[in-house]
């Protein structure tokens, strides 16, 4: 049998996947330099020689990861389409099943970290469909590939070093740790630096394994949200309607006012009733790229007044902005809120 050495195999993989590209030359010196730098940095961080050697034993360059990184879709779904995709009946039913399966664990997380079960389930469902999303890549390969690609070399290098430290501290085989092409792992899709900061041993075995232990994953996510300041006494968003002539430049969640101030600007509940008043500060988010337009058939020639369409929006409370520290997307935060409400 002809033996193919690791570097030769890597080069064959790279060349085969890139034959159609205009400029596709694998720079072995750059690759070796990255591996050498990782060894130096890991040694300085007192990571064990065993973990260092395991990490550097046979990392693979994965061209499909570079393609994924370069071709992240710029297309943005409308809010309605995004919610239809993420807050669907299948996910709601599955979430309720998980609530029945893990009642004690969810209650423990709420008691310790102050995050209610329906909120935990919403994050779990959004991030991995309750653990059903399967990891595709060895994270070692993902991080080395992204470092070589160079767009965010320092960031992904820091992630790899954090992963090595996690493997060292928890007696894990680093080459068995799998995740997404971008380096997120486990039930709640933590990147290594987030896990290093907020990981918790939730099942009492003295190790933190957010991939194979639901208890560790749940406790770590609860700890993270708790440290972000989650307030279980507050809602996340309130769905509201706005007059059609409302100033749409302030519907990005960045402009914040008290509820009384918003009410004075004509904001109402969806049924037309007044919103609560008070000094609670909130932002306001709407899908400004897909606002409703007036129906020409409703035009009244006697009054010469064009109808004003009603705008649907969301008042966004402090918990909304805590979610955005987890994932900086207005649509994601609204989906968490909507899914959590359906899982109460």
C-alpha positions, -999 to +999 in steps of 0.1 A: +000+000+000+014+034-010+017+056+021+006+093+019+023+115+045+001+141+063+015+172+046+013+155+011-023+145+018-031+181+029-015+195-003-034+170-025-067+180-008-059+217-012-049+214-049-078+192-059-103+215-043-088+246-059-080+235-094-107+258-109-094+289-091-073+315-108-047+317-081-046+288-058-011+281-045-008+266-011+019+284+009+036+257+029+059+282+046+030+302+059+013+270+071+045+259+089+049+294+104+014+293+118+020+258+134+053+270+149+036+302+163+009+281+179+035+259+195+053+289+209+022+306+222+008+274+237+041+268+255+040+303+269+005+296+283+018+264+300-004+242+279+008+206+282+032+191+257+007+163+252-021+187+241+003+208+220+015+177+201-020+164+197-030+198+182-001+199+158-001+162+149-021+164+117-041+195+112-060+196+079-067+225+056-104+225+047-111+245+015-149+244+021-144+264+053-126+292+034-154+291+009-180+294+037-161+323+052-158+342+020-193+336+008-214+343+038-247+354+024-254+391+024-291+384+017-312+394+047-345+378+053-375+400+061-384+398+098-416+379+090-397+353+069-370+350+096-396+343+123-414+318+101-381+300+097-370+301+133-402+301+154-419+272+138-443+247+152-418+219+150-394+238+172-421+248+196-433+212+200-397+199+204-390+226+230-420+216+251-408+180+249-374+191+262-391+210+291-408+177+301-375+158+297-353+182+318-375+198+344-351+195+373-321+207+353-341+237+340-353+246+375-318+244+389-305+268+362-333+292+370-326+290+408-288+295+404-286+319+375-320+335+373-328+325+337-363+309+334-368+276+316-387+291+286-358+314+279-331+287+282-352+265+258-355+293+233-317+297+232-312+260+230-337+257+202-323+286+182-286+275+186-287+238+179-324+227+176-320+212+211-288+194+202-299+179+169-276+200+148-245+178+143-210+192+143-193+189+110-156+198+115-128+191+139-123+225+155-085+221+152-089+220+114-114+248+113-092+272+133-060+264+114-078+268+081-092+302+091-059+313+105-042+304+072-069+323+053-059+353+072-090+374+074-092+372+112-060+354+120-055+367+155-091+361+165-091+325+153-056+320+168-069+331+202-098+307+198-075+278+191-053+286+221-084+288+243-096+254+229-062+239+237-064+252+273-100+238+276-089+204+264-059+205+288-080+215+319-108+190+312-088+160+301-104+161+266-088+148+234-086+180+213-089+161+181-123+148+192-138+182+197-160+191+167-181+221+159-192+245+131-169+258+103-167+291+123-156+274+155-188+273+176-195+241+195-220+223+217-257+227+225-255+265+228-228+270+202-201+286+223-168+297+208-138+286+230-131+320+246-168+323+257-166+288+271-133+296+289-150+326+305-184+312+314-182+274+313-196+256+343-195+220+354-232+213+356-232+176+362-206+175+390-180+153+373-153+180+377-151+185+339-168+209+315-180+193+284-207+214+266-208+190+236-217+157+253-232+169+286-266+187+285-260+196+322-227+214+315-241+231+284-272+243+302-253+255+333-228+273+311-254+291+291-273+300+322-241+314+337-234+334+306-269+350+305-268+356+343-234+374+340-249+395+312-274+407+337-305+387+327-336+400+346-363+373+348-388+399+360-387+418+328-401+408+294-378+410+263-400+428+238-435+441+234-452+440+199-468+473+191-482+493+162-471+527+150-489+553+129-479+552+092-462+586+094-439+575+122-402+585+119-387+553+106-351+565+112-354+557+149-366+521+144-332+504+148-333+499+185-306+525+192-329+554+201-342+549+236-371+566+254-393+560+284-426+541+278-444+573+286-425+592+258-432+564+233-469+564+242-470+601+236-457+595+201-487+574+192-475+539+199-503+514+207-507+477+215-517+456+184-554+457+195-553+495+196-552+499+234-526+522+250-492+507+259-482+509+296-467+542+307-438+546+331-401+554+333-390+521+319-366+528+291-370+509+258-358+510+222-380+504+191-373+480+163-391+474+130-384+459+096-378+492+079-368+475+046-402+459+043-426+485+056-463+482+045-474+506+018-508+523+014-535+506-006-545+528-036-580+514-034-584+530+000-577+565-013-606+589-006-610+615-034-635+635-013-609+643+014-579+641-008-561+622+020-540+591+013-543+563+039-515+558+063-505+521+067-500+508+102-464+498+110-457+467+132-428+472+156-413+459+188-405+479+220-372+464+231-364+462+268-330+457+286-332+419+282-333+424+244-299+441+245-285+413+267-295+389+240-276+411+215-244+406+235-249+369+228-257+375+191-257+410+177-288+407+156-321+424+161-339+396+143-322+369+164-332+387+197-368+391+185-369+354+176-356+344+210-384+365+226-411+351+204-400+315+208-396+320+246-432+333+248-444+302+229-425+279+253-439+294+286 
